[in-house]
Amino acid sequence: MKSVYSICEGEGRQWCITLGQQLVRSQLCPAAAIQLARRLAREHHHVTGVPARVEFLGGKMAIVLGSYGVQ
């Protein structure tokens, strides 16, 4: 099982981070959302040993921005 942190656009051109169906953080600019999601995924993998991935959602397919512990 792996943890997937997703970055998606919210209201008013603000961005949010979710972990599965749970909202982690909202009202971020894109750069801050990417940096925070990567940091959270790295820390999550470091603490739990569970593989973690960061995805950017916005088009037809998700763009993977980072993978930690995934081979």
Buried (B, 14 or more C-beta within 10 A) or exposed (E): EBBBBBBBBBEEEEBBBBBEEEEBBEEBEBEEBBEBBBEBBBEBBEEEEEBBBBBBEEEEEBEEBBBBBEE
